Amino acid sequence: MNDPNFKQELTGVFGQPVAENPSQPMVEAAYRHHGLPWRYLTLEVAPADLAAAVRGARAMGFRGFNCTQPHKLAVIPHLDGLGESAALMGAVNCVVRRGDRLIGENTDGKGFLQALQGVADPTGKRVVIFGAGGAARAIAVELALAGATSFIIVNRGEQRGRELVELLRTRLRVAAEGVAWSGDYTVPADVDLVVNATSIGLHPHGDACLPIDVTTLRPRMVVADVIPNPPVTGLLRAARARGCRVVDGLAMLVGQGVIGIRYWTGIEPDPGVMRRALEEIFQGSAQVVAERHPS
Ligand code: NDP
């Protein structure tokens, strides 16, 4: 008989507030499915305790961890290096132990890309992104790295919008313009991909659609939303009614989870298992979009 081994490999998410983050059931469903005796812990970490938490993760041999708000920028000085897109974005949402080093990666945009690629190829595409925060930056950088050629950044706050436009122009060398958002936005007819990367529509703040003129969405456009809960947002409902193909926020969440598990464990997890774990949490509403776009 083999010697018993009760030691589990540790991963998790650091955030505050973090209790509603659904990553644990999604990631642990994959660990169970693939027979890995690993754990993913949901860890409430206050900003003042972040340095101690990272030291603790090192001391306890964590294989890696996700960082969510408010730690995506603050964690960087505590790490030993950054991956390419995390360095471009200046934000980390996934820390990976490589040997003795903790390396910061950003899987938000890569997860979005993975979800999008099930529906459309971003190469040569013209993109409108609503928002200029962390999710918008991550998505814009990965789309540009994947070959999207022109961007319109529509944001409420002009300064943040300008910073993202600048990043796209100078570091990614793609065409980019900023629009200060006021009133219902008219989507230009030649746009291929429309992305909501704001927090508009997130539970429990109601079911608002973005301030856009939905009659300017055309059937040939792909419309994506980062909001995972509820998975069917007002924007996606309007887009489907206009005949557009859609990508929901659950697909992005699953996509970034798949990449994190791949980084930490080296295995290729089954995205269907992960999506079903999330659908159980968010109940029947997820199915409506999932049926059209299995991740
Ligand atoms: P940030 O706080 O960094 O950015 C929020 C963005 O939303 C800003 O551009 C902000 O504009 C805009 N915004 C917020 N409220 C409004 C409003 N009422 N009207 C117009 N614009 C508004 O957040 P993140 O970028 O980190 O996250 C954004 C969303 O993305 C969250 O809901 C999060 O849940 C989701 N997300 C989903 C992921 C997934 O895997 N599905 C992964 C990561 C994030 P301004 O600059 O003017 O304040």
py3Dmol code that shows the C-alpha trace and the ligand (Angstrom):
import py3Dmol

protein = """\
ATOM      1  CA  MET A   1       0.000   0.000   0.000  1.00  0.00           C
ATOM      2  CA  ASN A   2       1.239   3.504  -0.821  1.00  0.00           C
ATOM      3  CA  ASP A   3       2.142   5.868   2.017  1.00  0.00           C
ATOM      4  CA  PRO A   4      -0.861   8.043   2.840  1.00  0.00           C
ATOM      5  CA  ASN A   5      -0.678  11.650   1.606  1.00  0.00           C
ATOM      6  CA  PHE A   6      -3.106  14.116   3.122  1.00  0.00           C
ATOM      7  CA  LYS A   7      -1.355  17.231   1.798  1.00  0.00           C
ATOM      8  CA  GLN A   8      -3.409  19.205  -0.704  1.00  0.00           C
ATOM      9  CA  GLU A   9      -1.925  21.696  -3.156  1.00  0.00           C
ATOM     10  CA  LEU A  10      -3.230  25.196  -2.477  1.00  0.00           C
ATOM     11  CA  THR A  11      -4.588  27.885  -4.778  1.00  0.00           C
ATOM     12  CA  GLY A  12      -7.179  30.589  -4.110  1.00  0.00           C
ATOM     13  CA  VAL A  13      -8.359  34.136  -4.572  1.00  0.00           C
ATOM     14  CA  PHE A  14      -7.386  37.197  -2.514  1.00  0.00           C
ATOM     15  CA  GLY A  15      -9.905  40.039  -2.470  1.00  0.00           C
ATOM     16  CA  GLN A  16     -12.057  42.332  -0.364  1.00  0.00           C
ATOM     17  CA  PRO A  17     -14.997  41.949  -0.414  1.00  0.00           C
ATOM     18  CA  VAL A  18     -14.597  38.440  -1.792  1.00  0.00           C
ATOM     19  CA  ALA A  19     -17.456  36.349  -0.371  1.00  0.00           C
ATOM     20  CA  GLU A  20     -19.575  36.570  -3.565  1.00  0.00           C
ATOM     21  CA  ASN A  21     -16.698  35.620  -5.891  1.00  0.00           C
ATOM     22  CA  PRO A  22     -17.817  32.342  -7.579  1.00  0.00           C
ATOM     23  CA  SER A  23     -14.337  31.112  -8.575  1.00  0.00           C
ATOM     24  CA  GLN A  24     -14.055  28.490  -5.828  1.00  0.00           C
ATOM     25  CA  PRO A  25     -16.975  26.274  -6.945  1.00  0.00           C
ATOM     26  CA  MET A  26     -15.930  26.697 -10.601  1.00  0.00           C
ATOM     27  CA  VAL A  27     -12.245  25.818 -10.074  1.00  0.00           C
ATOM     28  CA  GLU A  28     -12.821  23.044  -7.531  1.00  0.00           C
ATOM     29  CA  ALA A  29     -15.346  21.422  -9.902  1.00  0.00           C
ATOM     30  CA  ALA A  30     -12.476  21.138 -12.408  1.00  0.00           C
ATOM     31  CA  TYR A  31     -10.043  19.821  -9.761  1.00  0.00           C
ATOM     32  CA  ARG A  32     -12.566  17.116  -8.766  1.00  0.00           C
ATOM     33  CA  HIS A  33     -13.373  16.255 -12.373  1.00  0.00           C
ATOM     34  CA  HIS A  34      -9.691  15.746 -13.195  1.00  0.00           C
ATOM     35  CA  GLY A  35      -8.921  13.857  -9.958  1.00  0.00           C
ATOM     36  CA  LEU A  36      -6.573  16.523  -8.584  1.00  0.00           C
ATOM     37  CA  PRO A  37      -6.336  16.669  -4.775  1.00  0.00           C
ATOM     38  CA  TRP A  38      -6.046  20.483  -4.958  1.00  0.00           C
ATOM     39  CA  ARG A  39      -7.976  23.203  -3.124  1.00  0.00           C
ATOM     40  CA  TYR A  40      -9.043  26.738  -4.144  1.00  0.00           C
ATOM     41  CA  LEU A  41      -9.714  28.975  -1.142  1.00  0.00           C
ATOM     42  CA  THR A  42     -11.763  32.195  -1.087  1.00  0.00           C
ATOM     43  CA  LEU A  43      -9.645  34.479   1.098  1.00  0.00           C
ATOM     44  CA  GLU A  44     -10.694  37.867   2.471  1.00  0.00           C
ATOM     45  CA  VAL A  45      -7.519  39.985   2.426  1.00  0.00           C
ATOM     46  CA  ALA A  46      -7.588  43.647   3.481  1.00  0.00           C
ATOM     47  CA  PRO A  47      -5.298  46.039   1.557  1.00  0.00           C
ATOM     48  CA  ALA A  48      -3.130  46.563   4.665  1.00  0.00           C
ATOM     49  CA  ASP A  49      -2.582  42.791   4.916  1.00  0.00           C
ATOM     50  CA  LEU A  50      -1.721  42.122   1.278  1.00  0.00           C
ATOM     51  CA  ALA A  51       2.067  41.962   1.790  1.00  0.00           C
ATOM     52  CA  ALA A  52       1.635  39.527   4.702  1.00  0.00           C
ATOM     53  CA  ALA A  53      -0.842  37.455   2.678  1.00  0.00           C
ATOM     54  CA  VAL A  54       1.623  37.092  -0.226  1.00  0.00           C
ATOM     55  CA  ARG A  55       4.420  36.155   2.239  1.00  0.00           C
ATOM     56  CA  GLY A  56       2.012  33.631   3.758  1.00  0.00           C
ATOM     57  CA  ALA A  57       1.237  32.164   0.330  1.00  0.00           C
ATOM     58  CA  ARG A  58       4.980  31.796  -0.300  1.00  0.00           C
ATOM     59  CA  ALA A  59       5.554  30.253   3.145  1.00  0.00           C
ATOM     60  CA  MET A  60       2.716  27.752   2.702  1.00  0.00           C
ATOM     61  CA  GLY A  61       3.793  26.810  -0.806  1.00  0.00           C
ATOM     62  CA  PHE A  62       0.697  28.023  -2.648  1.00  0.00           C
ATOM     63  CA  ARG A  63       0.907  26.953  -6.312  1.00  0.00           C
ATOM     64  CA  GLY A  64      -0.686  30.260  -7.234  1.00  0.00           C
ATOM     65  CA  PHE A  65      -3.631  32.527  -6.554  1.00  0.00           C
ATOM     66  CA  ASN A  66      -6.008  34.951  -8.221  1.00  0.00           C
ATOM     67  CA  CYS A  67      -6.166  38.590  -7.180  1.00  0.00           C
ATOM     68  CA  THR A  68      -9.400  40.485  -7.453  1.00  0.00           C
ATOM     69  CA  GLN A  69     -10.344  44.003  -6.345  1.00  0.00           C
ATOM     70  CA  PRO A  70      -8.656  45.901  -4.728  1.00  0.00           C
ATOM     71  CA  HIS A  71      -5.361  43.985  -5.199  1.00  0.00           C
ATOM     72  CA  LYS A  72      -4.815  43.800  -8.974  1.00  0.00           C
ATOM     73  CA  LEU A  73      -2.316  46.682  -9.037  1.00  0.00           C
ATOM     74  CA  ALA A  74      -1.145  46.635  -5.421  1.00  0.00           C
ATOM     75  CA  VAL A  75       0.109  43.041  -5.619  1.00  0.00           C
ATOM     76  CA  ILE A  76       2.761  43.837  -8.252  1.00  0.00           C
ATOM     77  CA  PRO A  77       5.545  45.070  -5.903  1.00  0.00           C
ATOM     78  CA  HIS A  78       5.229  41.824  -3.910  1.00  0.00           C
ATOM     79  CA  LEU A  79       5.919  39.585  -6.935  1.00  0.00           C
ATOM     80  CA  ASP A  80       9.142  38.454  -8.654  1.00  0.00           C
ATOM     81  CA  GLY A  81       8.161  39.232 -12.250  1.00  0.00           C
ATOM     82  CA  LEU A  82       5.325  39.819 -14.717  1.00  0.00           C
ATOM     83  CA  GLY A  83       4.091  38.105 -17.870  1.00  0.00           C
ATOM     84  CA  GLU A  84       3.887  40.130 -21.106  1.00  0.00           C
ATOM     85  CA  SER A  85       0.262  41.241 -21.007  1.00  0.00           C
ATOM     86  CA  ALA A  86       0.254  41.851 -17.236  1.00  0.00           C
ATOM     87  CA  ALA A  87       3.255  44.164 -17.750  1.00  0.00           C
ATOM     88  CA  LEU A  88       1.439  46.007 -20.575  1.00  0.00           C
ATOM     89  CA  MET A  89      -1.757  46.367 -18.543  1.00  0.00           C
ATOM     90  CA  GLY A  90      -0.013  47.132 -15.253  1.00  0.00           C
ATOM     91  CA  ALA A  91      -2.429  44.747 -13.526  1.00  0.00           C
ATOM     92  CA  VAL A  92      -2.300  41.164 -12.263  1.00  0.00           C
ATOM     93  CA  ASN A  93      -5.245  38.871 -11.633  1.00  0.00           C
ATOM     94  CA  CYS A  94      -3.405  35.545 -11.547  1.00  0.00           C
ATOM     95  CA  VAL A  95      -0.178  34.759  -9.687  1.00  0.00           C
ATOM     96  CA  VAL A  96       1.709  31.619 -10.710  1.00  0.00           C
ATOM     97  CA  ARG A  97       4.516  29.911  -8.776  1.00  0.00           C
ATOM     98  CA  ARG A  98       7.326  29.031 -11.159  1.00  0.00           C
ATOM     99  CA  GLY A  99      10.122  27.391  -9.169  1.00  0.00           C
ATOM    100  CA  ASP A 100      10.671  29.715  -6.207  1.00  0.00           C
ATOM    101  CA  ARG A 101       9.313  32.756  -8.044  1.00  0.00           C
ATOM    102  CA  LEU A 102       5.834  34.238  -7.978  1.00  0.00           C
ATOM    103  CA  ILE A 103       5.010  35.596 -11.451  1.00  0.00           C
ATOM    104  CA  GLY A 104       2.062  37.907 -12.117  1.00  0.00           C
ATOM    105  CA  GLU A 105      -0.112  37.146 -15.143  1.00  0.00           C
ATOM    106  CA  ASN A 106      -3.338  38.672 -16.372  1.00  0.00           C
ATOM    107  CA  THR A 107      -5.908  36.136 -17.530  1.00  0.00           C
ATOM    108  CA  ASP A 108      -8.974  38.449 -17.688  1.00  0.00           C
ATOM    109  CA  GLY A 109      -8.337  39.519 -21.280  1.00  0.00           C
ATOM    110  CA  LYS A 110      -7.081  36.067 -22.316  1.00  0.00           C
ATOM    111  CA  GLY A 111     -10.264  34.546 -20.874  1.00  0.00           C
ATOM    112  CA  PHE A 112     -12.326  37.037 -22.851  1.00  0.00           C
ATOM    113  CA  LEU A 113     -10.395  36.138 -25.992  1.00  0.00           C
ATOM    114  CA  GLN A 114     -10.923  32.433 -25.432  1.00  0.00           C
ATOM    115  CA  ALA A 115     -14.676  33.032 -25.097  1.00  0.00           C
ATOM    116  CA  LEU A 116     -14.759  35.286 -28.168  1.00  0.00           C
ATOM    117  CA  GLN A 117     -12.794  32.900 -30.355  1.00  0.00           C
ATOM    118  CA  GLY A 118     -15.635  30.367 -30.034  1.00  0.00           C
ATOM    119  CA  VAL A 119     -17.740  32.874 -31.987  1.00  0.00           C
ATOM    120  CA  ALA A 120     -15.435  35.156 -34.024  1.00  0.00           C
ATOM    121  CA  ASP A 121     -11.795  35.725 -34.985  1.00  0.00           C
ATOM    122  CA  PRO A 122     -10.582  39.142 -33.711  1.00  0.00           C
ATOM    123  CA  THR A 123      -8.007  39.551 -36.512  1.00  0.00           C
ATOM    124  CA  GLY A 124      -8.555  42.804 -38.414  1.00  0.00           C
ATOM    125  CA  LYS A 125     -11.673  43.668 -36.411  1.00  0.00           C
ATOM    126  CA  ARG A 126     -12.991  47.116 -35.465  1.00  0.00           C
ATOM    127  CA  VAL A 127     -13.954  47.230 -31.807  1.00  0.00           C
ATOM    128  CA  VAL A 128     -16.015  49.472 -29.529  1.00  0.00           C
ATOM    129  CA  ILE A 129     -15.330  48.995 -25.817  1.00  0.00           C
ATOM    130  CA  PHE A 130     -17.509  50.594 -23.147  1.00  0.00           C
ATOM    131  CA  GLY A 131     -15.423  51.256 -20.028  1.00  0.00           C
ATOM    132  CA  ALA A 132     -11.760  51.950 -19.353  1.00  0.00           C
ATOM    133  CA  GLY A 133     -11.208  50.174 -16.017  1.00  0.00           C
ATOM    134  CA  GLY A 134      -9.283  46.961 -15.335  1.00  0.00           C
ATOM    135  CA  ALA A 135     -11.504  44.651 -17.398  1.00  0.00           C
ATOM    136  CA  ALA A 136     -11.556  47.066 -20.353  1.00  0.00           C
ATOM    137  CA  ARG A 137      -7.755  47.454 -20.315  1.00  0.00           C
ATOM    138  CA  ALA A 138      -7.248  43.688 -20.163  1.00  0.00           C
ATOM    139  CA  ILE A 139      -9.678  43.035 -23.029  1.00  0.00           C
ATOM    140  CA  ALA A 140      -8.316  45.853 -25.203  1.00  0.00           C
ATOM    141  CA  VAL A 141      -4.691  44.735 -24.787  1.00  0.00           C
ATOM    142  CA  GLU A 142      -5.430  41.076 -25.607  1.00  0.00           C
ATOM    143  CA  LEU A 143      -7.627  41.994 -28.588  1.00  0.00           C
ATOM    144  CA  ALA A 144      -4.838  44.210 -29.936  1.00  0.00           C
ATOM    145  CA  LEU A 145      -2.233  41.467 -29.362  1.00  0.00           C
ATOM    146  CA  ALA A 146      -4.597  39.059 -31.184  1.00  0.00           C
ATOM    147  CA  GLY A 147      -4.802  41.323 -34.260  1.00  0.00           C
ATOM    148  CA  ALA A 148      -7.816  43.628 -33.786  1.00  0.00           C
ATOM    149  CA  THR A 149      -6.909  46.795 -35.664  1.00  0.00           C
ATOM    150  CA  SER A 150      -9.031  49.679 -34.445  1.00  0.00           C
ATOM    151  CA  PHE A 151     -10.622  50.677 -31.170  1.00  0.00           C
ATOM    152  CA  ILE A 152     -13.161  53.205 -29.916  1.00  0.00           C
ATOM    153  CA  ILE A 153     -13.042  53.531 -26.135  1.00  0.00           C
ATOM    154  CA  VAL A 154     -16.302  54.937 -24.768  1.00  0.00           C
ATOM    155  CA  ASN A 155     -16.002  55.906 -21.130  1.00  0.00           C
ATOM    156  CA  ARG A 156     -17.823  58.120 -18.666  1.00  0.00           C
ATOM    157  CA  GLY A 157     -14.636  59.477 -17.086  1.00  0.00           C
ATOM    158  CA  GLU A 158     -12.508  61.143 -19.756  1.00  0.00           C
ATOM    159  CA  GLN A 159      -9.144  60.748 -18.042  1.00  0.00           C
ATOM    160  CA  ARG A 160      -9.315  56.938 -17.741  1.00  0.00           C
ATOM    161  CA  GLY A 161     -10.580  56.717 -21.311  1.00  0.00           C
ATOM    162  CA  ARG A 162      -7.634  58.819 -22.543  1.00  0.00           C
ATOM    163  CA  GLU A 163      -5.126  56.628 -20.672  1.00  0.00           C
ATOM    164  CA  LEU A 164      -6.414  53.474 -22.375  1.00  0.00           C
ATOM    165  CA  VAL A 165      -6.414  55.128 -25.806  1.00  0.00           C
ATOM    166  CA  GLU A 166      -2.807  56.210 -25.185  1.00  0.00           C
ATOM    167  CA  LEU A 167      -1.795  52.686 -24.148  1.00  0.00           C
ATOM    168  CA  LEU A 168      -3.329  51.217 -27.312  1.00  0.00           C
ATOM    169  CA  ARG A 169      -1.723  53.784 -29.596  1.00  0.00           C
ATOM    170  CA  THR A 170       1.768  53.886 -28.122  1.00  0.00           C
ATOM    171  CA  ARG A 171       2.387  50.360 -26.787  1.00  0.00           C
ATOM    172  CA  LEU A 172       0.169  48.236 -29.057  1.00  0.00           C
ATOM    173  CA  ARG A 173       0.426  50.492 -32.144  1.00  0.00           C
ATOM    174  CA  VAL A 174      -3.216  50.187 -33.160  1.00  0.00           C
ATOM    175  CA  ALA A 175      -5.702  52.894 -34.148  1.00  0.00           C
ATOM    176  CA  ALA A 176      -7.630  54.132 -31.116  1.00  0.00           C
ATOM    177  CA  GLU A 177      -9.921  57.037 -30.290  1.00  0.00           C
ATOM    178  CA  GLY A 178     -11.716  58.027 -27.114  1.00  0.00           C
ATOM    179  CA  VAL A 179     -15.329  59.116 -26.750  1.00  0.00           C
ATOM    180  CA  ALA A 180     -16.687  60.805 -23.624  1.00  0.00           C
ATOM    181  CA  TRP A 181     -19.934  58.967 -22.934  1.00  0.00           C
ATOM    182  CA  SER A 182     -23.027  61.104 -22.661  1.00  0.00           C
ATOM    183  CA  GLY A 183     -26.516  60.093 -23.711  1.00  0.00           C
ATOM    184  CA  ASP A 184     -27.252  57.047 -25.822  1.00  0.00           C
ATOM    185  CA  TYR A 185     -24.168  56.023 -27.822  1.00  0.00           C
ATOM    186  CA  THR A 186     -24.618  55.434 -31.563  1.00  0.00           C
ATOM    187  CA  VAL A 187     -22.576  52.416 -32.665  1.00  0.00           C
ATOM    188  CA  PRO A 188     -20.831  53.212 -36.001  1.00  0.00           C
ATOM    189  CA  ALA A 189     -22.017  50.981 -38.845  1.00  0.00           C
ATOM    190  CA  ASP A 190     -18.536  49.585 -39.628  1.00  0.00           C
ATOM    191  CA  VAL A 191     -17.910  48.208 -36.107  1.00  0.00           C
ATOM    192  CA  ASP A 192     -17.492  44.406 -35.838  1.00  0.00           C
ATOM    193  CA  LEU A 193     -17.346  43.851 -32.085  1.00  0.00           C
ATOM    194  CA  VAL A 194     -19.121  45.680 -29.234  1.00  0.00           C
ATOM    195  CA  VAL A 195     -17.957  44.984 -25.667  1.00  0.00           C
ATOM    196  CA  ASN A 196     -19.473  46.107 -22.386  1.00  0.00           C
ATOM    197  CA  ALA A 197     -16.547  46.212 -19.937  1.00  0.00           C
ATOM    198  CA  THR A 198     -18.283  48.457 -17.380  1.00  0.00           C
ATOM    199  CA  SER A 199     -20.021  47.192 -14.257  1.00  0.00           C
ATOM    200  CA  ILE A 200     -23.425  48.336 -15.574  1.00  0.00           C
ATOM    201  CA  GLY A 201     -25.936  45.505 -15.152  1.00  0.00           C
ATOM    202  CA  LEU A 202     -24.074  43.673 -12.367  1.00  0.00           C
ATOM    203  CA  HIS A 203     -26.222  42.006  -9.690  1.00  0.00           C
ATOM    204  CA  PRO A 204     -27.709  43.394  -7.416  1.00  0.00           C
ATOM    205  CA  HIS A 205     -27.785  46.798  -9.129  1.00  0.00           C
ATOM    206  CA  GLY A 206     -30.705  45.995 -11.418  1.00  0.00           C
ATOM    207  CA  ASP A 207     -31.035  44.907 -14.995  1.00  0.00           C
ATOM    208  CA  ALA A 208     -30.074  48.137 -16.733  1.00  0.00           C
ATOM    209  CA  CYS A 209     -29.010  48.129 -20.390  1.00  0.00           C
ATOM    210  CA  LEU A 210     -26.091  50.398 -21.277  1.00  0.00           C
ATOM    211  CA  PRO A 211     -26.953  53.856 -22.537  1.00  0.00           C
ATOM    212  CA  ILE A 212     -26.632  52.979 -26.221  1.00  0.00           C
ATOM    213  CA  ASP A 213     -28.987  53.295 -29.154  1.00  0.00           C
ATOM    214  CA  VAL A 214     -29.712  49.582 -29.603  1.00  0.00           C
ATOM    215  CA  THR A 215     -31.179  50.194 -33.064  1.00  0.00           C
ATOM    216  CA  THR A 216     -27.573  50.853 -34.228  1.00  0.00           C
ATOM    217  CA  LEU A 217     -26.595  47.234 -33.385  1.00  0.00           C
ATOM    218  CA  ARG A 218     -26.506  45.307 -36.660  1.00  0.00           C
ATOM    219  CA  PRO A 219     -26.919  41.537 -37.110  1.00  0.00           C
ATOM    220  CA  ARG A 220     -23.339  41.139 -38.370  1.00  0.00           C
ATOM    221  CA  MET A 221     -21.929  42.543 -35.114  1.00  0.00           C
ATOM    222  CA  VAL A 222     -20.744  40.378 -32.210  1.00  0.00           C
ATOM    223  CA  VAL A 223     -21.819  41.780 -28.830  1.00  0.00           C
ATOM    224  CA  ALA A 224     -20.032  40.741 -25.625  1.00  0.00           C
ATOM    225  CA  ASP A 225     -20.665  41.552 -21.984  1.00  0.00           C
ATOM    226  CA  VAL A 226     -18.254  41.039 -19.061  1.00  0.00           C
ATOM    227  CA  ILE A 227     -21.048  40.811 -16.493  1.00  0.00           C
ATOM    228  CA  PRO A 228     -21.201  37.216 -15.197  1.00  0.00           C
ATOM    229  CA  ASN A 229     -24.210  37.717 -12.913  1.00  0.00           C
ATOM    230  CA  PRO A 230     -26.804  37.804 -14.340  1.00  0.00           C
ATOM    231  CA  PRO A 231     -25.324  36.098 -17.410  1.00  0.00           C
ATOM    232  CA  VAL A 232     -28.091  37.392 -19.666  1.00  0.00           C
ATOM    233  CA  THR A 233     -27.810  41.165 -19.341  1.00  0.00           C
ATOM    234  CA  GLY A 234     -30.047  43.857 -20.787  1.00  0.00           C
ATOM    235  CA  LEU A 235     -27.385  44.488 -23.459  1.00  0.00           C
ATOM    236  CA  LEU A 236     -27.230  40.837 -24.530  1.00  0.00           C
ATOM    237  CA  ARG A 237     -31.014  40.586 -24.652  1.00  0.00           C
ATOM    238  CA  ALA A 238     -31.197  43.664 -26.869  1.00  0.00           C
ATOM    239  CA  ALA A 239     -28.347  42.373 -29.053  1.00  0.00           C
ATOM    240  CA  ARG A 240     -30.002  39.001 -29.578  1.00  0.00           C
ATOM    241  CA  ALA A 241     -33.283  40.697 -30.445  1.00  0.00           C
ATOM    242  CA  ARG A 242     -31.342  42.579 -33.142  1.00  0.00           C
ATOM    243  CA  GLY A 243     -29.935  39.297 -34.520  1.00  0.00           C
ATOM    244  CA  CYS A 244     -26.355  39.699 -33.208  1.00  0.00           C
ATOM    245  CA  ARG A 245     -24.173  36.848 -32.002  1.00  0.00           C
ATOM    246  CA  VAL A 246     -23.389  37.268 -28.298  1.00  0.00           C
ATOM    247  CA  VAL A 247     -20.696  36.278 -25.776  1.00  0.00           C
ATOM    248  CA  ASP A 248     -21.650  36.367 -22.098  1.00  0.00           C
ATOM    249  CA  GLY A 249     -19.628  37.151 -18.981  1.00  0.00           C
ATOM    250  CA  LEU A 250     -19.778  33.542 -17.782  1.00  0.00           C
ATOM    251  CA  ALA A 251     -17.824  32.456 -20.855  1.00  0.00           C
ATOM    252  CA  MET A 252     -15.121  35.020 -19.962  1.00  0.00           C
ATOM    253  CA  LEU A 253     -15.098  33.862 -16.335  1.00  0.00           C
ATOM    254  CA  VAL A 254     -14.722  30.240 -17.417  1.00  0.00           C
ATOM    255  CA  GLY A 255     -12.054  31.234 -19.972  1.00  0.00           C
ATOM    256  CA  GLN A 256      -9.866  32.971 -17.379  1.00  0.00           C
ATOM    257  CA  GLY A 257     -10.405  30.071 -14.965  1.00  0.00           C
ATOM    258  CA  VAL A 258      -9.267  27.567 -17.600  1.00  0.00           C
ATOM    259  CA  ILE A 259      -6.069  29.560 -18.191  1.00  0.00           C
ATOM    260  CA  GLY A 260      -5.371  29.901 -14.444  1.00  0.00           C
ATOM    261  CA  ILE A 261      -5.754  26.140 -13.893  1.00  0.00           C
ATOM    262  CA  ARG A 262      -3.528  25.464 -16.903  1.00  0.00           C
ATOM    263  CA  TYR A 263      -0.828  27.781 -15.479  1.00  0.00           C
ATOM    264  CA  TRP A 264      -1.000  26.269 -11.988  1.00  0.00           C
ATOM    265  CA  THR A 265      -1.454  22.560 -12.688  1.00  0.00           C
ATOM    266  CA  GLY A 266      -0.282  22.020 -16.270  1.00  0.00           C
ATOM    267  CA  ILE A 267      -3.511  20.188 -17.123  1.00  0.00           C
ATOM    268  CA  GLU A 268      -6.095  21.289 -19.705  1.00  0.00           C
ATOM    269  CA  PRO A 269      -9.330  21.548 -17.705  1.00  0.00           C
ATOM    270  CA  ASP A 270     -12.771  20.810 -19.149  1.00  0.00           C
ATOM    271  CA  PRO A 271     -14.543  24.193 -19.577  1.00  0.00           C
ATOM    272  CA  GLY A 272     -17.960  22.505 -19.740  1.00  0.00           C
ATOM    273  CA  VAL A 273     -17.570  21.187 -16.187  1.00  0.00           C
ATOM    274  CA  MET A 274     -16.619  24.675 -15.000  1.00  0.00           C
ATOM    275  CA  ARG A 275     -19.495  26.379 -16.808  1.00  0.00           C
ATOM    276  CA  ARG A 276     -22.019  23.913 -15.392  1.00  0.00           C
ATOM    277  CA  ALA A 277     -20.756  24.621 -11.849  1.00  0.00           C
ATOM    278  CA  LEU A 278     -21.397  28.340 -12.435  1.00  0.00           C
ATOM    279  CA  GLU A 279     -24.789  27.729 -14.025  1.00  0.00           C
ATOM    280  CA  GLU A 280     -25.853  25.836 -10.913  1.00  0.00           C
ATOM    281  CA  ILE A 281     -24.984  28.934  -8.898  1.00  0.00           C
ATOM    282  CA  PHE A 282     -26.580  31.460 -11.226  1.00  0.00           C
ATOM    283  CA  GLN A 283     -29.449  29.035 -11.999  1.00  0.00           C
ATOM    284  CA  GLY A 284     -31.480  28.719 -15.180  1.00  0.00           C
ATOM    285  CA  SER A 285     -30.739  32.114 -16.694  1.00  0.00           C
ATOM    286  CA  ALA A 286     -27.262  31.016 -17.778  1.00  0.00           C
ATOM    287  CA  GLN A 287     -28.667  28.360 -20.063  1.00  0.00           C
ATOM    288  CA  VAL A 288     -30.256  30.821 -22.442  1.00  0.00           C
ATOM    289  CA  VAL A 289     -26.948  32.091 -23.755  1.00  0.00           C
ATOM    290  CA  ALA A 290     -24.948  28.928 -23.083  1.00  0.00           C
ATOM    291  CA  GLU A 291     -27.075  26.934 -25.496  1.00  0.00           C
ATOM    292  CA  ARG A 292     -25.915  29.164 -28.330  1.00  0.00           C
ATOM    293  CA  HIS A 293     -22.318  29.493 -27.215  1.00  0.00           C
ATOM    294  CA  PRO A 294     -21.003  26.525 -25.253  1.00  0.00           C
ATOM    295  CA  SER A 295     -17.631  27.534 -23.781  1.00  0.00           C
TER     296      SER A 295
END
"""
ligand_1 = """\
48
NDP
P -13.262 49.104 -12.658
O -13.821 49.693 -11.405
O -11.806 49.089 -12.889
O -13.949 49.861 -13.920
C -15.322 50.061 -13.985
C -15.678 50.683 -15.329
O -17.109 50.791 -15.411
C -15.139 52.097 -15.517
O -14.840 52.306 -16.881
C -16.320 52.965 -15.089
O -16.299 54.238 -15.687
C -17.464 52.163 -15.647
N -18.744 52.417 -14.986
C -19.156 51.968 -13.778
N -20.408 52.396 -13.518
C -20.791 53.134 -14.596
C -21.988 53.833 -14.930
N -23.030 53.875 -14.115
N -22.040 54.481 -16.128
C -20.992 54.449 -16.989
N -19.833 53.794 -16.710
C -19.726 53.147 -15.534
O -13.877 47.632 -12.704
P -13.348 46.402 -13.570
O -12.954 46.893 -14.903
O -12.383 45.605 -12.784
O -14.674 45.516 -13.679
C -15.750 45.931 -14.511
C -16.761 44.788 -14.567
O -16.146 43.671 -15.197
C -17.237 44.304 -13.191
O -18.636 44.253 -13.201
C -16.690 42.890 -13.069
O -17.601 42.022 -12.438
C -16.536 42.489 -14.530
N -15.470 41.495 -14.722
C -15.851 40.291 -15.243
C -14.910 39.306 -15.436
C -15.335 37.995 -16.003
O -14.528 37.063 -15.983
N -16.555 37.872 -16.508
C -13.477 39.508 -15.108
C -13.195 40.840 -14.609
C -14.172 41.783 -14.411
P -15.499 55.489 -14.985
O -14.067 55.335 -15.397
O -16.163 56.668 -15.584
O -15.720 55.347 -13.507
"""
view = py3Dmol.view(width=600, height=400)
view.addModel(protein, "pdb")
view.setStyle({"model": 0}, {"cartoon": {"style": "trace"}})
view.addModel(ligand_1, "xyz")
view.setStyle({"model": 1}, {"stick": {}})
view.zoomTo()
view.show()
